Amino acid sequence: MSLQIFGHWLYATPASTVLRQTVWVIPTIQAIHIVSVAILFGSALVSNLRLAGILATDETSAAVVRRYLPWMWSALAVLLLSGLLLILAEPDRTLGNAVFWIKMTLLLVAFVMTLIFQKPLLDPRSSATDPGRTASAKSAAWLSLAIWTAVICCGRFIAYT
Amino acid sequence: MLQDVYHSGFSSWIRQNPGVFPTIETLHVIAITLVFGTIMIVDLRLIGIASHRRSASRLIGELLPITWGAFALAVATGCLLFTANAPAYAANSQFRLKLLVMLAAGLNMAVFHATAYRRIADWDETVPPPAAARIAGVTSLMLWLGVIYAGRWIGFTLDVLF
């Protein structure tokens, strides 16, 4: 209920009105959002396929993750910023929408998994070759990709629920 | 002919089942992110930004199958979306612009493959690559960004949303 009141308050703010009423603003922010999803998902794809032992196996996991993780963090920052602007412009579309909250939950899971399974590889002392670690890392890589895919699915379905 | 598509059983089926169109759209978005995500890695390497491996030809050989697979999915799902309301899409300026920009991206790729790519052995491990490759990379990035922007605008300008 309080969230609904917050949504109505947000909707009535001048900033929200300007974003909504300037014709090109929402399509442009959405396009920036999609491009950032592509950067994040493309990076997640290559690094997770490497961790799963499918792609670029002649390079170390650490080398691949070192190349893509900074791009993932930057893309994520742009996604959060553009996402916040989209919420500000159309609070009703998101804050009261169950699919939006499922998306946020899955996003948090994917983010934490990236912190657990990819970020430690940046540490030069990490032992990525440990067999036990590799087996769980492989499953985690596939699971990460599945969760990122689910985040995208939820994102598109916000428009329809 | 566009009206025939509109009145076909399959087209009506997409329009009449509320979950179908968003599902196809979702697959379309996933395909787009994979196309742009992988093509961008290659384009950045062509511009001279180091990738996860030094060799440009091996990077291209590694990622291009993913790009093509995703592109095939994007075209297939795109055709299904078009089928849902062929007359409206055909009349939509942003949709036409998107097709034109995609054509330009295809031409840019063809030119790259006919020129700089033929001599890739000479610059495979060179960073930055020769000007022809860098121009192809920048052009490709710009055009695909244009495709995405035009595509997003279709959702705001399509005449009849059923």
Interface residues (C-beta under 8 A of the other chain):
Chain A: I26 P27 T28 Q30 A31 I34 V35 V37 A38 I39 L40 F41 G42 S43 L45 V46 R50 L55 A56 D58 E59 A63 V64 R67 Y68 T149 I152 C153 G155 R156 F157 A159 Y160
Chain B: P18 P22 E25 T26 V29 I30 I32 T33 L34 V35 F36 G37 T38 M40 I41 A50 S51 H52 R53 E62 L63 I66 L145 I148 Y149 R152 W153 G155 F156
